[in-house]
């Protein structure tokens, strides 16, 4: 990527701010951050998780910006476990509504 392209892309990214819309998210949300992520430090994940009702934040120790590539088995296990929790919660909620 050329320097010009990078500057244009990053300036657009830096100007993009939708934090005020995060409370509108109404589905279970898992926010994953790498402890050693310099591009998007865990403090940003905390801000996101705090603004989404019921969100869960997991900070992966020693991981950087792409834990899904750096440690795919651990990352996938985390996401699978989260999905199982959400599925179980949905099933209990459905059973409660039909009772």
The first five atom37 places (N, CA, C, CB, O) and aatype in JSON, in Angstrom:
{
  "aatype": [20, 20, 20, 20, 20, 20, 20, 20, 20, 20, 20, 20, 20, 20, 20, 20, 20, 20, 20, 20, 20, 20, 20, 20, 20, 20, 20, 20, 20, 20, 20, 20, 20, 20, 20, 20, 20, 20, 20, 20, 20, 20, 20, 20, 20, 20, 20, 20, 20, 20, 20, 20, 20, 20, 20, 20, 20, 20, 20, 20, 20, 20, 20, 20, 20, 20, 20, 20, 20, 20, 20, 20, 20, 20, 20, 20, 20, 20, 20, 20, 20, 20, 20, 20, 20, 20, 20, 20, 20, 20, 20, 20, 20, 20, 20, 20, 20, 20, 20],
  "atom_mask": [
    [1, 1, 1, 1, 1],
    [1, 1, 1, 1, 1],
    [1, 1, 1, 1, 1],
    [1, 1, 1, 1, 1],
    [1, 1, 1, 1, 1],
    [1, 1, 1, 1, 1],
    [1, 1, 1, 1, 1],
    [1, 1, 1, 1, 1],
    [1, 1, 1, 1, 1],
    [1, 1, 1, 1, 1],
    [1, 1, 1, 1, 1],
    [1, 1, 1, 1, 1],
    [1, 1, 1, 1, 1],
    [1, 1, 1, 1, 1],
    [1, 1, 1, 1, 1],
    [1, 1, 1, 1, 1],
    [1, 1, 1, 1, 1],
    [1, 1, 1, 1, 1],
    [1, 1, 1, 1, 1],
    [1, 1, 1, 1, 1],
    [1, 1, 1, 1, 1],
    [1, 1, 1, 1, 1],
    [1, 1, 1, 1, 1],
    [1, 1, 1, 1, 1],
    [1, 1, 1, 1, 1],
    [1, 1, 1, 1, 1],
    [1, 1, 1, 1, 1],
    [1, 1, 1, 1, 1],
    [1, 1, 1, 1, 1],
    [1, 1, 1, 1, 1],
    [1, 1, 1, 1, 1],
    [1, 1, 1, 1, 1],
    [1, 1, 1, 1, 1],
    [1, 1, 1, 1, 1],
    [1, 1, 1, 1, 1],
    [1, 1, 1, 1, 1],
    [1, 1, 1, 1, 1],
    [1, 1, 1, 1, 1],
    [1, 1, 1, 1, 1],
    [1, 1, 1, 1, 1],
    [1, 1, 1, 1, 1],
    [1, 1, 1, 1, 1],
    [1, 1, 1, 1, 1],
    [1, 1, 1, 1, 1],
    [1, 1, 1, 1, 1],
    [1, 1, 1, 1, 1],
    [1, 1, 1, 1, 1],
    [1, 1, 1, 1, 1],
    [1, 1, 1, 1, 1],
    [1, 1, 1, 1, 1],
    [1, 1, 1, 1, 1],
    [1, 1, 1, 1, 1],
    [1, 1, 1, 1, 1],
    [1, 1, 1, 1, 1],
    [1, 1, 1, 1, 1],
    [1, 1, 1, 1, 1],
    [1, 1, 1, 1, 1],
    [1, 1, 1, 1, 1],
    [1, 1, 1, 1, 1],
    [1, 1, 1, 1, 1],
    [1, 1, 1, 1, 1],
    [1, 1, 1, 1, 1],
    [1, 1, 1, 1, 1],
    [1, 1, 1, 1, 1],
    [1, 1, 1, 1, 1],
    [1, 1, 1, 1, 1],
    [1, 1, 1, 1, 1],
    [1, 1, 1, 1, 1],
    [1, 1, 1, 1, 1],
    [1, 1, 1, 1, 1],
    [1, 1, 1, 1, 1],
    [1, 1, 1, 1, 1],
    [1, 1, 1, 1, 1],
    [1, 1, 1, 1, 1],
    [1, 1, 1, 1, 1],
    [1, 1, 1, 1, 1],
    [1, 1, 1, 1, 1],
    [1, 1, 1, 1, 1],
    [1, 1, 1, 1, 1],
    [1, 1, 1, 1, 1],
    [1, 1, 1, 1, 1],
    [1, 1, 1, 1, 1],
    [1, 1, 1, 1, 1],
    [1, 1, 1, 1, 1],
    [1, 1, 1, 1, 1],
    [1, 1, 1, 1, 1],
    [1, 1, 1, 1, 1],
    [1, 1, 1, 1, 1],
    [1, 1, 1, 1, 1],
    [1, 1, 1, 1, 1],
    [1, 1, 1, 1, 1],
    [1, 1, 1, 1, 1],
    [1, 1, 1, 1, 1],
    [1, 1, 1, 1, 1],
    [1, 1, 1, 1, 1],
    [1, 1, 1, 1, 1],
    [1, 1, 1, 1, 1],
    [1, 1, 1, 1, 1],
    [1, 1, 1, 1, 1]
  ],
  "atom_positions": [
    [[0.86, -1.16, 0.0], [0.0, 0.0, 0.0], [0.91, 1.23, 0.0], [-0.98, 0.0, 1.23], [1.87, 1.3, 0.76]],
    [[0.59, 2.17, -0.84], [1.4, 3.39, -0.92], [1.18, 4.26, 0.32], [1.07, 4.19, -2.19], [0.17, 4.12, 1.02]],
    [[2.12, 5.13, 0.58], [1.99, 6.06, 1.7], [0.76, 6.93, 1.58], [3.22, 6.92, 1.82], [0.08, 7.2, 2.57]],
    [[0.48, 7.38, 0.37], [-0.7, 8.23, 0.14], [-1.98, 7.46, 0.45], [-0.73, 8.74, -1.32], [-2.89, 7.97, 1.11]],
    [[-2.04, 6.24, -0.04], [-3.23, 5.41, 0.21], [-3.4, 5.16, 1.71], [-3.12, 4.07, -0.55], [-4.52, 5.24, 2.23]],
    [[-2.31, 4.85, 2.4], [-2.36, 4.61, 3.85], [-2.84, 5.85, 4.59], [-0.97, 4.18, 4.37], [-3.69, 5.75, 5.48]],
    [[-2.32, 7.02, 4.24], [-2.74, 8.27, 4.92], [-4.22, 8.53, 4.7], [-1.91, 9.48, 4.41], [-4.93, 8.91, 5.63]],
    [[-4.7, 8.33, 3.48], [-6.12, 8.56, 3.21], [-6.99, 7.56, 3.97], [-6.4, 8.46, 1.7], [-8.02, 7.93, 4.54]],
    [[-6.59, 6.31, 3.96], [-7.37, 5.28, 4.67], [-7.38, 5.54, 6.16], [-6.8, 3.89, 4.38], [-8.44, 5.48, 6.8]],
    [[-6.22, 5.82, 6.72], [-6.15, 6.01, 8.17], [-6.84, 7.29, 8.61], [-4.72, 6.03, 8.64], [-7.39, 7.33, 9.71]],
    [[-6.83, 8.33, 7.8], [-7.53, 9.56, 8.2], [-9.04, 9.34, 8.18], [-7.15, 10.73, 7.26], [-9.75, 9.89, 9.02]],
    [[-9.53, 8.54, 7.25], [-10.95, 8.21, 7.23], [-11.34, 7.36, 8.42], [-11.32, 7.48, 5.94], [-12.39, 7.57, 9.02]],
    [[-10.49, 6.42, 8.76], [-10.73, 5.56, 9.93], [-10.72, 6.39, 11.21], [-9.68, 4.44, 10.01], [-11.57, 6.2, 12.08]],
    [[-9.76, 7.28, 11.33], [-9.63, 8.09, 12.54], [-10.84, 9.0, 12.74], [-8.35, 8.91, 12.49], [-11.22, 9.3, 13.87]],
    [[-11.43, 9.46, 11.64], [-12.57, 10.36, 11.73], [-13.89, 9.63, 11.97], [-12.68, 11.18, 10.46], [-14.89, 10.25, 12.33]],
    [[-13.9, 8.31, 11.79], [-15.12, 7.51, 11.95], [-15.41, 7.29, 13.43], [-14.98, 6.15, 11.22], [-14.62, 6.67, 14.14]],
    [[-16.52, 7.79, 13.9], [-16.86, 7.67, 15.32], [-18.34, 7.33, 15.45], [-16.53, 8.98, 16.09], [-19.2, 8.15, 15.15]],
    [[-18.61, 6.12, 15.89], [-20.0, 5.7, 16.08], [-20.24, 5.25, 17.52], [-20.36, 4.56, 15.12], [-21.16, 4.48, 17.79]],
    [[-19.42, 5.73, 18.46], [-19.58, 5.33, 19.85], [-20.98, 5.63, 20.39], [-18.56, 6.04, 20.71], [-21.52, 4.86, 21.19]],
    [[-21.56, 6.72, 19.94], [-22.89, 7.08, 20.44], [-23.97, 6.1, 19.97], [-23.25, 8.48, 19.98], [-25.07, 6.08, 20.54]],
    [[-23.68, 5.29, 18.95], [-24.66, 4.32, 18.44], [-24.53, 2.94, 19.09], [-24.51, 4.17, 16.94], [-25.42, 2.11, 18.95]],
    [[-23.43, 2.7, 19.8], [-23.22, 1.38, 20.4], [-24.33, 0.94, 21.34], [-21.91, 1.36, 21.13], [-24.66, -0.24, 21.35]],
    [[-24.92, 1.83, 22.14], [-26.0, 1.38, 23.01], [-27.22, 0.83, 22.26], [-26.43, 2.52, 23.88], [-28.09, 0.21, 22.87]],
    [[-27.3, 1.06, 20.96], [-28.41, 0.54, 20.16], [-28.26, -0.95, 19.85], [-28.52, 1.32, 18.87], [-29.21, -1.59, 19.4]],
    [[-27.08, -1.5, 20.09], [-26.86, -2.93, 19.82], [-27.63, -3.73, 20.87], [-25.32, -3.29, 19.85], [-27.45, -3.52, 22.07]],
    [[-28.47, -4.63, 20.41], [-29.35, -5.36, 21.33], [-29.12, -6.86, 21.31], [-30.79, -5.07, 20.99], [-29.94, -7.62, 21.84]],
    [[-28.04, -7.3, 20.71], [-27.73, -8.73, 20.67], [-26.52, -9.0, 21.56], [-27.47, -9.21, 19.2], [-25.71, -8.11, 21.8]],
    [[-26.4, -10.23, 22.04], [-25.23, -10.55, 22.86], [-23.95, -10.26, 22.07], [-25.27, -12.04, 23.29], [-23.82, -10.62, 20.91]],
    [[-23.01, -9.6, 22.73], [-21.81, -9.14, 22.04], [-20.56, -9.51, 22.82], [-21.86, -7.64, 21.82], [-20.47, -9.26, 24.02]],
    [[-19.61, -10.11, 22.13], [-18.31, -10.43, 22.69], [-17.29, -9.49, 22.06], [-17.94, -11.93, 22.46], [-17.16, -9.44, 20.83]],
    [[-16.58, -8.76, 22.88], [-15.52, -7.87, 22.42], [-14.2, -8.53, 22.81], [-15.66, -6.41, 23.05], [-13.96, -8.8, 23.98]],
    [[-13.34, -8.78, 21.83], [-12.07, -9.45, 22.07], [-10.95, -8.47, 21.75], [-11.94, -10.75, 21.22], [-10.94, -7.84, 20.69]],
    [[-10.01, -8.36, 22.67], [-8.85, -7.49, 22.48], [-7.59, -8.25, 22.81], [-8.96, -6.21, 23.34], [-7.58, -9.14, 23.66]],
    [[-6.52, -7.9, 22.13], [-5.22, -8.46, 22.44], [-4.5, -7.54, 23.41], [-4.38, -8.66, 21.16], [-4.43, -6.33, 23.19]],
    [[-3.97, -8.09, 24.47], [-3.3, -7.3, 25.5], [-2.17, -6.43, 24.93], [-2.74, -8.22, 26.58], [-1.94, -5.31, 25.39]],
    [[-1.48, -6.95, 23.92], [-0.32, -6.25, 23.35], [-0.65, -5.55, 22.03], [0.81, -7.22, 23.13], [0.26, -5.23, 21.26]],
    [[-1.92, -5.31, 21.77], [-2.34, -4.67, 20.51], [-1.99, -3.19, 20.55], [-3.86, -4.87, 20.27], [-2.52, -2.44, 21.36]],
    [[-1.1, -2.78, 19.67], [-0.72, -1.37, 19.59], [-1.66, -0.58, 18.68], [0.71, -1.25, 19.09], [-1.83, 0.62, 18.87]],
    [[-2.27, -1.25, 17.7], [-3.16, -0.58, 16.76], [-4.5, -0.24, 17.4], [-3.38, -1.45, 15.52], [-5.08, 0.82, 17.15]],
    [[-4.98, -1.14, 18.23], [-6.28, -0.95, 18.89], [-6.15, -1.5, 20.32], [-7.46, -1.67, 18.09], [-6.62, -2.61, 20.6]],
    [[-5.53, -0.74, 21.21], [-5.26, -1.21, 22.56], [-6.53, -1.63, 23.31], [-4.55, -0.14, 23.34], [-7.62, -1.16, 22.99]],
    [[-6.38, -2.5, 24.3], [-7.52, -2.99, 25.07], [-8.4, -1.88, 25.66], [-7.04, -3.87, 26.16], [-9.59, -2.09, 25.88]],
    [[-7.82, -0.72, 25.92], [-8.65, 0.36, 26.48], [-9.79, 0.73, 25.54], [-7.78, 1.61, 26.76], [-10.87, 1.13, 25.99]],
    [[-9.57, 0.59, 24.23], [-10.65, 0.86, 23.28], [-11.71, -0.23, 23.34], [-10.09, 0.97, 21.85], [-12.91, 0.06, 23.25]],
    [[-11.29, -1.47, 23.5], [-12.25, -2.56, 23.67], [-13.11, -2.35, 24.91], [-11.53, -3.9, 23.75], [-14.3, -2.64, 24.9]],
    [[-12.48, -1.85, 25.98], [-13.24, -1.57, 27.21], [-14.31, -0.51, 26.96], [-12.3, -1.11, 28.34], [-15.45, -0.63, 27.42]],
    [[-13.94, 0.52, 26.23], [-14.9, 1.59, 25.91], [-16.07, 1.03, 25.12], [-14.22, 2.74, 25.11], [-17.23, 1.32, 25.42]],
    [[-15.77, 0.21, 24.12], [-16.82, -0.4, 23.3], [-17.71, -1.29, 24.17], [-16.2, -1.22, 22.14], [-18.94, -1.17, 24.12]],
    [[-17.11, -2.17, 24.95], [-17.9, -3.1, 25.78], [-18.75, -2.37, 26.81], [-16.97, -4.08, 26.48], [-19.87, -2.79, 27.1]],
    [[-18.23, -1.28, 27.36], [-19.01, -0.52, 28.34], [-20.24, 0.14, 27.72], [-18.14, 0.55, 28.98], [-21.22, 0.39, 28.42]],
    [[-20.19, 0.42, 26.45], [-21.3, 1.12, 25.79], [-22.34, 0.19, 25.18], [-20.77, 2.04, 24.73], [-23.43, 0.63, 24.83]],
    [[-22.01, -1.08, 25.03], [-22.97, -2.04, 24.49], [-23.6, -2.77, 25.68], [-22.28, -3.06, 23.49], [-22.91, -3.44, 26.44]],
    [[-24.91, -2.65, 25.84], [-25.57, -3.29, 26.97], [-25.28, -4.79, 27.04], [-27.07, -3.06, 26.9], [-25.53, -5.52, 26.08]],
    [[-24.77, -5.24, 28.17], [-24.53, -6.66, 28.39], [-23.33, -7.24, 27.67], [-25.71, -7.41, 27.97], [-23.12, -8.45, 27.72]],
    [[-22.53, -6.42, 27.02], [-21.37, -6.95, 26.29], [-20.35, -7.51, 27.26], [-20.72, -5.85, 25.43], [-20.25, -7.09, 28.41]],
    [[-19.59, -8.48, 26.77], [-18.51, -9.07, 27.55], [-17.2, -8.76, 26.85], [-18.7, -10.61, 27.72], [-17.08, -8.92, 25.63]],
    [[-16.22, -8.32, 27.63], [-14.89, -8.05, 27.1], [-13.94, -9.14, 27.56], [-14.39, -6.66, 27.56], [-13.9, -9.5, 28.73]],
    [[-13.17, -9.66, 26.62], [-12.11, -10.61, 26.93], [-10.81, -10.04, 26.35], [-12.42, -12.06, 26.35], [-10.72, -9.77, 25.16]],
    [[-9.82, -9.87, 27.22], [-8.5, -9.42, 26.79], [-7.58, -10.63, 26.81], [-7.95, -8.26, 27.7], [-7.38, -11.25, 27.85]],
    [[-7.03, -10.96, 25.66], [-6.17, -12.14, 25.54], [-4.74, -11.77, 25.9], [-6.24, -12.72, 24.1], [-4.11, -10.96, 25.22]],
    [[-4.21, -12.36, 26.97], [-2.86, -12.04, 27.43], [-1.8, -12.31, 26.36], [-2.54, -12.84, 28.7], [-1.79, -13.37, 25.72]],
    [[-0.92, -11.34, 26.19], [0.2, -11.51, 25.27], [-0.12, -11.41, 23.8], [0.81, -12.8, 25.51], [0.79, -11.44, 22.97]],
    [[-1.38, -11.28, 23.46], [-1.77, -11.23, 22.04], [-1.73, -9.81, 21.51], [-3.18, -11.82, 21.85], [-1.86, -8.85, 22.27]],
    [[-1.54, -9.69, 20.22], [-1.48, -8.38, 19.58], [-2.79, -8.11, 18.81], [-0.26, -8.3, 18.62], [-3.88, -8.35, 19.34]],
    [[-2.68, -7.63, 17.61], [-3.84, -7.13, 16.87], [-4.68, -8.21, 16.21], [-3.38, -6.18, 15.83], [-5.86, -7.98, 15.94]],
    [[-4.12, -9.38, 15.94], [-4.86, -10.4, 15.22], [-4.79, -11.75, 15.92], [-4.34, -10.53, 13.79], [-4.18, -12.68, 15.41]],
    [[-5.4, -11.87, 17.09], [-5.33, -13.14, 17.8], [-5.96, -14.29, 17.03], [-6.0, -13.01, 19.15], [-5.62, -15.45, 17.25]],
    [[-6.86, -13.99, 16.13], [-7.49, -15.04, 15.32], [-6.48, -15.66, 14.37], [-8.67, -14.47, 14.53], [-6.68, -16.79, 13.91]],
    [[-5.39, -14.96, 14.05], [-4.32, -15.51, 13.24], [-3.13, -15.95, 14.09], [-3.86, -14.5, 12.2], [-2.47, -16.94, 13.77]],
    [[-2.87, -15.22, 15.16], [-1.71, -15.51, 16.0], [-1.9, -16.8, 16.81], [-1.46, -14.35, 16.94], [-0.97, -17.59, 16.95]],
    [[-3.1, -17.0, 17.33], [-3.42, -18.2, 18.11], [-4.84, -18.64, 17.77], [-3.28, -17.94, 19.65], [-5.74, -18.52, 18.59]],
    [[-5.04, -19.14, 16.55], [-6.38, -19.45, 16.08], [-7.13, -20.46, 16.94], [-6.32, -19.95, 14.68], [-8.34, -20.32, 17.13]],
    [[-6.46, -21.47, 17.45], [-7.17, -22.48, 18.25], [-7.75, -21.85, 19.51], [-6.22, -23.64, 18.62], [-8.9, -22.11, 19.87]],
    [[-6.96, -21.03, 20.19], [-7.44, -20.37, 21.41], [-8.57, -19.39, 21.1], [-6.28, -19.64, 22.12], [-9.58, -19.34, 21.8]],
    [[-8.38, -18.61, 20.04], [-9.4, -17.65, 19.65], [-10.71, -18.34, 19.27], [-8.9, -16.79, 18.48], [-11.78, -17.94, 19.71]],
    [[-10.61, -19.39, 18.45], [-11.81, -20.12, 18.02], [-12.51, -20.78, 19.2], [-11.44, -21.17, 16.98], [-13.74, -20.81, 19.24]],
    [[-11.75, -21.3, 20.16], [-12.35, -21.91, 21.35], [-13.12, -20.86, 22.15], [-11.27, -22.57, 22.23], [-14.2, -21.13, 22.67]],
    [[-12.55, -19.67, 22.25], [-13.23, -18.57, 22.95], [-14.55, -18.21, 22.27], [-12.31, -17.34, 23.02], [-15.58, -18.07, 22.93]],
    [[-14.5, -18.06, 20.96], [-15.71, -17.69, 20.21], [-16.74, -18.82, 20.26], [-15.34, -17.36, 18.74], [-17.94, -18.57, 20.39]],
    [[-16.28, -20.07, 20.15], [-17.2, -21.21, 20.24], [-17.87, -21.27, 21.61], [-16.45, -22.53, 19.96], [-19.07, -21.51, 21.7]],
    [[-17.11, -21.04, 22.67], [-17.67, -21.05, 24.03], [-18.69, -19.93, 24.19], [-16.55, -20.91, 25.09], [-19.74, -20.12, 24.79]],
    [[-18.37, -18.76, 23.66], [-19.32, -17.63, 23.71], [-20.6, -17.99, 22.96], [-18.67, -16.33, 23.12], [-21.7, -17.74, 23.44]],
    [[-20.44, -18.56, 21.78], [-21.61, -18.95, 20.99], [-22.47, -19.97, 21.72], [-21.18, -19.52, 19.65], [-23.7, -19.89, 21.66]],
    [[-21.84, -20.92, 22.41], [-22.6, -21.91, 23.17], [-23.37, -21.25, 24.31], [-21.66, -23.0, 23.73], [-24.51, -21.63, 24.59]],
    [[-22.75, -20.27, 24.97], [-23.45, -19.55, 26.05], [-24.66, -18.8, 25.5], [-22.49, -18.56, 26.75], [-25.74, -18.8, 26.1]],
    [[-24.47, -18.16, 24.37], [-25.57, -17.4, 23.75], [-26.69, -18.35, 23.33], [-25.07, -16.59, 22.53], [-27.86, -18.06, 23.55]],
    [[-26.32, -19.48, 22.73], [-27.34, -20.47, 22.32], [-28.13, -20.97, 23.53], [-26.69, -21.65, 21.59], [-29.35, -21.07, 23.48]],
    [[-27.43, -21.29, 24.61], [-28.1, -21.78, 25.82], [-29.01, -20.71, 26.39], [-27.07, -22.22, 26.88], [-30.12, -21.01, 26.84]],
    [[-28.56, -19.46, 26.39], [-29.37, -18.35, 26.89], [-30.62, -18.19, 26.03], [-28.55, -17.03, 26.91], [-31.72, -18.0, 26.56]],
    [[-30.47, -18.28, 24.71], [-31.61, -18.17, 23.8], [-32.62, -19.29, 24.04], [-31.14, -18.2, 22.34], [-33.83, -19.05, 24.02]],
    [[-32.12, -20.5, 24.26], [-33.03, -21.64, 24.51], [-33.8, -21.45, 25.81], [-32.23, -22.95, 24.56], [-35.0, -21.73, 25.87]],
    [[-33.13, -20.97, 26.87], [-33.82, -20.72, 28.15], [-34.84, -19.61, 28.0], [-32.8, -20.35, 29.26], [-35.94, -19.68, 28.56]],
    [[-34.5, -18.59, 27.25], [-35.42, -17.48, 27.03], [-36.64, -17.94, 26.25], [-34.73, -16.34, 26.29], [-37.77, -17.59, 26.59]],
    [[-36.42, -18.74, 25.21], [-37.55, -19.26, 24.42], [-38.46, -20.15, 25.27], [-37.02, -20.05, 23.2], [-39.68, -20.07, 25.18]],
    [[-37.85, -21.0, 26.09], [-38.64, -21.88, 26.96], [-39.46, -21.07, 27.95], [-37.72, -22.87, 27.71], [-40.6, -21.4, 28.25]],
    [[-38.87, -20.01, 28.47], [-39.56, -19.14, 29.42], [-40.77, -18.45, 28.77], [-38.59, -18.1, 29.98], [-41.82, -18.32, 29.39]],
    [[-40.6, -18.02, 27.54], [-41.7, -17.34, 26.85], [-42.83, -18.3, 26.47], [-41.16, -16.64, 25.6], [-43.99, -17.88, 26.36]],
    [[-42.51, -19.58, 26.26], [-43.53, -20.54, 25.88], [-44.2, -21.18, 27.09], [-42.93, -21.61, 25.01], [-45.2, -21.9, 26.95]],
    [[-43.67, -20.93, 28.27], [-44.23, -21.55, 29.47], [-45.49, -20.86, 29.93], [-43.21, -21.55, 30.59], [-46.08, -21.26, 30.93]]
  ]
}
